[in-house]
Amino acid sequence: MGLTFSTAAPLFAYDDESRIVSWNEAAEELTGTTAAEALGAPCWVVLCGVDDAGHVICHQGCGRGRLVRKGCPLPAQVMHIRARDGRRRVAVESVTANDHDEHVYINLMRDAPPPVADEQAASDELGPTPRLTPRQLEVLGLIAQGVVAREIARRLFLTETTVRNHIRALLVELRVHSQLEAVYVARRYGLV
């Protein structure tokens, strides 16, 4: 699949296996990674994305990639990616393109502003820390690793229904509507 795109924005595209199928010159400039190095490699290996706290967010089976492959519209993800001079804070916007049985996932990258300098202001904005049970924290940790409910059930020796009940309780307690939001908010609270 030799895809090319006409844009000045840093852009890469990956397939259903998260293998990079297109990496433009602007992406080379932004990261210092050449197209020859990126093409065919898993996107999470090339980007090595972490959040502001240093938690890994680009990994095999990541939740964001799974949602993008389902065609879910997502807000831009801010992350620190591997770059020529160390790390670079960028916002990655994902677009799903479908042509019958062919799927490609396009990611536009742009520099992101620095994180909020005043951590107290950020915690005041969040409100009190949610009270999660030890089991809910365990489930949340696995969700943050991109593990799906069926696999969480297998790993924790629970039924899938029980795991889904824990997930629903997490969403309510964190006041969010999706597992991706739950992970984002939990990371802001320092729960994962």
N, C-alpha and C positions, 0 to 999 in steps of 0.2 A: 504494500500500500504506500506508494511514493507520493505523499501529500505535500503540497506547497501552499503557502498562504501569502497574500499580499497585504502586509501591515508593517508599520514601523514599530509596533508594540512588541515587547518580548513575548513570545508565544511558543508553546509546545503542545503536541497532541499525543494521546496514548490510546491503545486498543483495549479490548475486553480483559486482557491479561495484565494490564497496567504497563505494557511495554511501550516505550516512546517510539512513535512512528514519524514525528516531525519535530524539528528543533530549529528555529530560525536564527538569523544572524543577530537579531536584537537579544535573543535569549543567550547566545554566546557572549555578547557584550556584558550583559547583566551578571552572568554567573562565572564567566571564565571557562566554562565547559564547552568544548567544541561539539558540533553536531555528530562528528565521527565517534566521540566518546559517549554521547547521550543516546543515539539511535539504537534501538533494540534492548536497551537497559530498562529495568523497572523504574518508573518515575520516582518512587520513594527512595531508591538507592541513589539516584542522581541529585535529588533535592535535599535529602536528609533534613526535612523540615522539623523545627521545634517551635513551641510557643514562647511567649515572653518569659516564662518561668523556666524554660529549658526542657520542658517535657516533650518527648517525641510525639509528633502528630502525623508524620509520614512513615508509614510502615505497611508491610504486606497485609492486605485485607482491611485497610483503613475504612472507617465508617463513612467518611466523606466520599471516597471513591465508590463505595457500594451505592450510596444515595445518588451520585451523579450517574452511575450506570443504569439506575432505575428511572432516570429522567427527572429527578426532583430538582426544582430550582433552588439554589442555595446562595446565601450572601457570600461576598468575597471572604476568603480565609486569610487572616494575617499570620505570617510565619517568618521565622528566620531560616533562610536556606543557605546551603553551602555555596560560597562564592570564592573567586580567586583570592581575595584578601581576607578570608575568614568567613564571617557570616554577614548576610544582608537581610534586612527586614523588608519584606514585600507583601503585597496583597495579591492573592491568586483568585481569579474569577474563572469559574468553570462553565462550559457550554457543552451540551450534548448534541451531536449531529447524527441523525439516522438516515440511512438510505436502504430501505428494505431490510435485508439481513446484515448489512454492514453498519457498524457503529464506530464512531470516533469521538473522543472526548477532548475538547480543546480547552486549554488553560492560558489565559492572558495574565501576565505578571506586570506589576508596577510597584515602584517604591512606595512604602507605607510610612506614614509619619511615626515619630518615636512614640513609645508607650507613655501613658500618663505618668508623669514624674512623681506626683504626690500620691503615694499608695494609700494614705489615710482617706483622701477624697474618694478614691476608687472603692475602698471598703465601706465608707459611709453610704455610697450610692447603692451598694448591694443590700444593705440591711443586715439583720442578725443571721448568723450562720445556721443553715438548716440542720435539723436534728435527724440524722439517718442512723438506722440500726447497723450493727456490724455486718449483717448479711447484705443489707442494701449497699453498704460501702464496698463490699466484696463484688457484688454484681456490677456496680458502677465502675469499679476498676477494670473489670473484664470488658465492659462496653467501651471504655476509653481505649482499650487495646484493639478494638474492632471485632471482638468476639460476638457472634450472633447468639440469640436466645437458646436455640437448640444445643449449641456447643457449651454454653454456660451451664445449662441443665446437666449435661453429661459430666462436665468437670466438677460441679458441686454436688452431684448425686441428688438432684432435685427433678421434679417434673417440669416440663416446659411451661405448663400453666402456672406453676408456682413462680418461676422466673419471670414470666410476663406480669404477674401480680406485683412482684418486687419492682419491676420497671415502671409500672403504672404509679405505684406509690412514690417512686423517685421523682417522676415527672411532676406529680402534685406537690411534693415537698419542695422541689427546686423551682416551682412555678414556671415551668416550661412546657413546650408542646411536642418536642421531639428528643430522641436520644442524643442527636448531635448537639442540640442546645443544652441538654443536661450535662454533657461532658464539658462544654464551654463554660457554663456557669460553675460547675464543680471545680474546674481548674482555677477560676477567678477566686473562689473561696479557699482554694488550697486543699480540697478534699481528695483530689487525685493527682 
